[in-house]
Amino acid sequence: MVVHPSAADSPPASTQRSYTEDAWQRIDWREHQRWVHVGERAINAIELGNGEPAIVFIHGLSGSWPNWLEQLCVFSSTHRLLAFDLPGFGHSPGHAGEVSMPGYARIVADLLDARGIERAVLVGNSMGGLISAELAAEEPSLVERLVLVSPAGISTYANRITTRSMPAIRRGQQALALAAQWTASHSDGIAARRRTRGAVLAGVVAHPQRLPRALAAEQLRGAGTDGFLSALEAILEFDLRPRLPLISCPTLVVWGRKDRLISWHDAARFAEAIPDAREVVYGDTGHMAMLERPAEFNRLLAGFLSG
């Protein structure tokens, strides 16, 4: 196990101020947006940069492509980048057909084909990590390297607490959807208030108040879509463990020790099951290391790409 840095109570001051907020805000993202048609689905995608290998970023449950703003504005100078909203998330319309993790992986493979990307580095967070790992196991020729940030797929499979909560979640689905839609429509106001921002984002990041206000607002703006419940059920039904030994590419597993959604102990399980994998566990970090420690995460990713 590689623990980086130690599990201190607080990250160094330089880490807290290591955001590239001005950089991503200077980009006109409309210039890089495109609708990619994959079968009957229209996928909202962002594509920018040049250089090989291409890097494809896959968001998690309740996420959207802006989860990767801190990476897109950095790696576009050296790599071709593709980030997108999975069907039913962000601005991509709801899922047509079967909702399953292998199904999502096939959509990603078809998306790469539609954009002429023959081989790529996949970087996935949470559900996006599960999807990335499944695609690497199923279509190894497509994946040059794999980066899994707090991936689902091991302890999330048939998770007793979540499974027992599903009847209540289904009953309250409409209320939850309305609450999420309200959050999305009031994202700027929520992000502007430190306490409110903390209450809304506490489940996914260890210190929501440290996120720059504009960056926090972009994370909230993609909420309130209709893909959540079906995707959550698909995660609970999918056991990724038998698939992990099939992954043949170099793999980096990144976790936060204060992850409240998926136990950081899964990092070792992923690293042990994947033949060519190593793990990095950050102290004082939650479920989204790429947002919470962007400068360190970007250095780590750059080193992994050059390795």
C-alpha positions as CSV (number, residue, x, y, z in Angstrom):
1,M,0.0,0.0,0.0
2,V,1.2,3.5,-0.8
3,V,-0.3,6.1,1.6
4,H,0.1,9.6,0.2
5,P,0.1,11.7,2.2
6,S,-0.2,10.5,5.8
7,A,-3.6,10.6,7.4
8,A,-3.1,14.0,9.0
9,D,-6.0,16.0,10.4
10,S,-5.6,18.7,7.7
11,P,-3.8,18.8,4.4
12,P,-1.0,21.3,4.0
13,A,-2.0,24.9,3.3
14,S,-0.6,24.6,-0.3
15,T,-3.0,21.8,-1.0
16,Q,-6.0,23.8,0.2
17,R,-5.1,26.6,-2.3
18,S,-4.1,24.3,-5.2
19,Y,-7.2,24.9,-7.3
20,T,-7.0,26.1,-10.9
21,E,-10.3,28.0,-10.7
22,D,-9.2,30.8,-13.0
23,A,-8.0,28.3,-15.6
24,W,-11.2,26.4,-16.1
25,Q,-13.3,29.6,-15.9
26,R,-11.3,31.1,-18.8
27,I,-12.3,28.2,-21.1
28,D,-15.4,28.7,-23.2
29,W,-16.8,25.2,-22.7
30,R,-19.5,25.7,-25.4
31,E,-16.8,25.6,-28.0
32,H,-15.9,22.0,-26.9
33,Q,-19.5,20.7,-26.4
34,R,-20.9,18.2,-28.9
35,W,-23.8,15.8,-29.0
36,V,-22.6,12.3,-29.9
37,H,-25.2,9.9,-31.1
38,V,-24.7,6.3,-29.8
39,G,-27.4,4.2,-31.2
40,E,-30.7,5.8,-30.0
41,R,-28.9,7.8,-27.4
42,A,-27.7,11.4,-27.5
43,I,-24.6,11.8,-25.3
44,N,-23.6,15.3,-24.1
45,A,-19.8,15.3,-24.5
46,I,-16.9,17.7,-24.0
47,E,-13.9,17.1,-26.2
48,L,-10.7,19.2,-26.3
49,G,-7.0,19.0,-26.6
50,N,-4.6,16.9,-28.7
51,G,-2.0,14.3,-28.0
52,E,-1.8,10.6,-27.3
53,P,-2.9,8.7,-25.4
54,A,-6.4,10.1,-25.2
55,I,-7.9,10.4,-21.7
56,V,-11.5,9.6,-21.1
57,F,-13.1,10.7,-17.8
58,I,-16.2,8.9,-16.5
59,H,-18.2,10.5,-13.6
60,G,-20.0,8.7,-10.8
61,L,-23.5,8.3,-9.5
62,S,-25.3,11.7,-9.4
63,G,-22.2,13.2,-11.1
64,S,-21.7,14.8,-14.5
65,W,-18.8,15.8,-16.7
66,P,-17.8,19.0,-14.6
67,N,-16.6,16.6,-11.9
68,W,-13.4,16.7,-14.0
69,L,-13.0,20.4,-14.5
70,E,-9.7,20.5,-12.5
71,Q,-8.2,17.9,-14.8
72,L,-9.7,19.0,-18.2
73,C,-8.1,22.4,-18.0
74,V,-4.7,21.0,-17.2
75,F,-4.3,17.9,-19.4
76,S,-5.8,19.5,-22.5
77,S,-2.4,21.0,-23.3
78,T,-0.8,17.5,-23.7
79,H,-3.6,15.0,-24.4
80,R,-6.9,14.6,-26.3
81,L,-9.6,14.6,-23.6
82,L,-13.1,13.3,-23.6
83,A,-15.6,13.8,-20.7
84,F,-19.3,13.2,-21.0
85,D,-22.6,12.8,-19.2
86,L,-23.8,9.2,-18.9
87,P,-27.4,8.6,-20.1
88,G,-29.7,9.8,-17.4
89,F,-27.1,12.2,-15.9
90,G,-26.2,15.8,-16.5
91,H,-27.6,16.9,-19.8
92,S,-27.7,13.4,-21.4
93,P,-31.3,12.2,-21.8
94,G,-32.5,9.2,-19.8
95,H,-31.3,5.7,-20.5
96,A,-32.9,3.8,-23.4
97,G,-33.0,0.1,-22.8
98,E,-31.3,-2.0,-20.1
99,V,-29.7,-0.2,-17.2
100,S,-26.7,-2.2,-16.1
101,M,-23.0,-1.7,-15.5
102,P,-22.0,-3.8,-18.5
103,G,-24.6,-1.8,-20.5
104,Y,-23.0,1.4,-19.5
105,A,-19.5,0.0,-20.4
106,R,-20.8,-0.9,-23.8
107,I,-22.1,2.7,-24.2
108,V,-18.6,4.0,-23.4
109,A,-17.1,1.6,-25.9
110,D,-19.5,2.8,-28.6
111,L,-18.9,6.4,-27.7
112,L,-15.1,5.9,-28.2
113,D,-15.8,4.3,-31.5
114,A,-18.0,7.2,-32.6
115,R,-15.3,9.6,-31.8
116,G,-12.6,7.6,-33.5
117,I,-10.7,6.8,-30.3
118,E,-9.1,3.4,-30.7
119,R,-7.3,3.2,-27.4
120,A,-7.5,5.4,-24.3
121,V,-6.6,5.9,-20.7
122,L,-9.8,5.6,-18.6
123,V,-10.2,7.7,-15.5
124,G,-13.4,6.9,-13.5
125,N,-14.8,7.9,-10.2
126,S,-17.2,5.8,-8.1
127,M,-19.7,4.3,-10.5
128,G,-17.5,5.6,-13.3
129,G,-14.6,3.6,-11.8
130,L,-16.8,0.4,-11.9
131,I,-17.7,1.1,-15.5
132,S,-14.1,1.8,-16.5
133,A,-12.9,-1.5,-14.8
134,E,-15.7,-3.5,-16.5
135,L,-14.7,-2.1,-19.9
136,A,-11.0,-2.8,-19.3
137,A,-11.9,-6.4,-18.4
138,E,-14.3,-6.8,-21.4
139,E,-12.4,-4.9,-24.1
140,P,-8.7,-4.8,-23.1
141,S,-7.6,-3.6,-26.5
142,L,-9.5,-0.3,-25.8
143,V,-7.8,0.5,-22.5
144,E,-4.1,1.5,-22.3
145,R,-4.2,2.5,-18.7
146,L,-6.8,2.6,-16.0
147,V,-7.3,5.1,-13.1
148,L,-10.0,4.2,-10.5
149,V,-10.9,6.9,-8.0
150,S,-13.0,5.4,-5.1
151,P,-14.5,2.9,-7.5
152,A,-17.7,1.0,-6.7
153,G,-18.0,-2.7,-7.4
154,I,-16.7,-4.6,-4.3
155,S,-18.3,-3.5,-1.0
156,T,-21.1,-1.9,-2.9
157,Y,-22.3,-5.3,-4.3
158,A,-25.4,-6.3,-2.4
159,N,-24.5,-3.8,0.3
160,R,-26.8,-4.7,3.2
161,I,-27.4,-1.1,4.4
162,T,-28.2,0.3,1.0
163,T,-30.2,-2.7,-0.1
164,R,-32.4,-2.5,3.0
165,S,-32.9,1.2,2.3
166,M,-34.1,0.6,-1.3
167,P,-37.8,0.2,-0.5
168,A,-37.8,3.6,1.3
169,I,-35.7,5.2,-1.5
170,R,-38.2,3.9,-4.0
171,R,-41.1,5.3,-2.0
172,G,-39.5,8.6,-1.7
173,Q,-38.1,8.8,-5.2
174,Q,-40.3,11.7,-6.3
175,A,-39.5,13.7,-3.2
176,L,-35.8,13.0,-3.6
177,A,-35.9,14.0,-7.3
178,L,-37.7,17.2,-6.5
179,A,-35.1,18.0,-3.8
180,A,-32.2,17.3,-6.2
181,Q,-33.8,19.4,-8.9
182,W,-34.2,22.3,-6.4
183,T,-30.5,21.9,-5.5
184,A,-29.5,22.0,-9.2
185,S,-31.6,25.1,-9.9
186,H,-30.2,26.9,-6.8
187,S,-26.6,25.7,-7.1
188,D,-25.0,29.2,-7.1
189,G,-26.9,30.2,-4.0
190,I,-26.1,27.0,-2.2
191,A,-22.4,27.2,-3.1
192,A,-22.2,30.8,-1.9
193,R,-23.2,29.8,1.7
194,R,-20.4,27.8,3.4
195,R,-22.8,26.0,5.8
196,T,-25.3,25.1,3.1
197,R,-22.5,24.0,0.8
198,G,-21.1,21.9,3.6
199,A,-24.5,20.3,4.4
200,V,-25.1,19.4,0.7
201,L,-21.7,18.1,-0.2
202,A,-20.6,16.5,3.1
203,G,-21.3,13.0,1.9
204,V,-18.9,13.2,-1.1
205,V,-16.0,15.4,0.0
206,A,-14.3,15.6,3.4
207,H,-14.2,19.5,3.6
208,P,-16.9,21.0,1.3
209,Q,-16.1,24.5,2.6
210,R,-12.6,24.3,1.0
211,L,-14.0,23.8,-2.5
212,P,-14.0,27.1,-4.4
213,R,-17.5,28.4,-4.6
214,A,-17.7,28.3,-8.5
215,L,-16.4,24.8,-8.6
216,A,-18.8,23.6,-6.0
217,A,-21.7,25.2,-7.9
218,E,-20.8,23.3,-11.0
219,Q,-20.9,20.0,-9.1
220,L,-24.4,20.8,-7.9
221,R,-25.7,22.0,-11.2
222,G,-25.8,18.4,-12.7
223,A,-28.1,17.1,-9.9
224,G,-31.8,16.2,-10.2
225,T,-31.6,13.9,-13.3
226,D,-33.6,10.7,-13.7
227,G,-30.8,8.2,-13.9
228,F,-30.0,7.9,-10.2
229,L,-32.3,5.1,-8.9
230,S,-31.9,2.7,-11.8
231,A,-28.1,3.2,-11.8
232,L,-28.0,2.7,-8.0
233,E,-29.9,-0.6,-8.3
234,A,-27.5,-1.7,-11.1
235,I,-24.5,-1.0,-8.9
236,L,-25.9,-3.0,-6.0
237,E,-26.6,-5.9,-8.4
238,F,-23.1,-6.0,-10.0
239,D,-20.2,-7.9,-8.4
240,L,-17.0,-6.7,-10.1
241,R,-14.7,-9.0,-8.2
242,P,-14.6,-11.8,-10.7
243,R,-13.8,-9.3,-13.5
244,L,-10.8,-7.7,-11.8
245,P,-8.2,-10.4,-12.6
246,L,-9.1,-10.0,-16.3
247,I,-7.7,-6.4,-16.3
248,S,-4.3,-6.5,-18.0
249,C,-3.4,-2.9,-18.3
250,P,-1.5,-0.9,-15.6
251,T,-3.9,0.4,-13.1
252,L,-3.9,3.1,-10.4
253,V,-6.4,2.9,-7.5
254,V,-6.9,6.2,-5.7
255,W,-8.9,6.6,-2.5
256,G,-9.6,9.0,0.4
257,R,-9.3,7.7,3.9
258,K,-12.4,9.8,4.9
259,D,-14.6,8.4,2.1
260,R,-18.1,8.3,3.6
261,L,-19.7,6.5,0.6
262,I,-17.4,3.5,-0.1
263,S,-14.8,2.2,2.4
264,W,-11.2,3.1,1.6
265,H,-10.3,-0.5,2.6
266,D,-11.6,-1.5,-0.8
267,A,-8.4,0.1,-2.2
268,A,-6.3,-2.8,-1.1
269,R,-8.9,-5.3,-2.5
270,F,-8.8,-3.7,-5.9
271,A,-5.0,-3.5,-5.9
272,E,-4.7,-7.2,-4.9
273,A,-7.2,-8.4,-7.5
274,I,-5.9,-6.5,-10.5
275,P,-2.6,-8.1,-11.7
276,D,-0.7,-4.8,-12.5
277,A,-2.1,-2.3,-10.0
278,R,-1.0,0.0,-7.2
279,E,-2.9,2.1,-4.7
280,V,-2.6,5.6,-3.3
281,V,-4.7,6.5,-0.3
282,Y,-4.9,10.1,0.7
283,G,-5.5,11.2,4.3
284,D,-8.1,13.7,5.2
285,T,-9.8,13.2,1.8
286,G,-13.3,12.0,0.9
287,H,-14.9,10.3,-2.2
288,M,-13.6,12.7,-4.9
289,A,-9.9,13.0,-4.6
290,M,-9.7,14.7,-8.0
291,L,-11.7,17.6,-6.6
292,E,-10.4,17.7,-3.1
293,R,-6.7,17.5,-3.9
294,P,-6.5,18.6,-7.6
295,A,-2.9,19.6,-7.8
296,E,-1.7,16.4,-6.1
297,F,-4.1,14.2,-8.1
298,N,-2.9,15.8,-11.3
299,R,0.7,15.3,-10.5
300,L,-0.1,11.7,-9.6
301,L,-2.0,11.2,-12.9
302,A,0.8,12.8,-14.9
303,G,3.4,10.6,-13.4
304,F,1.2,7.5,-14.0
305,L,0.7,8.5,-17.6
306,S,4.5,8.9,-18.2
307,G,5.3,5.6,-16.3
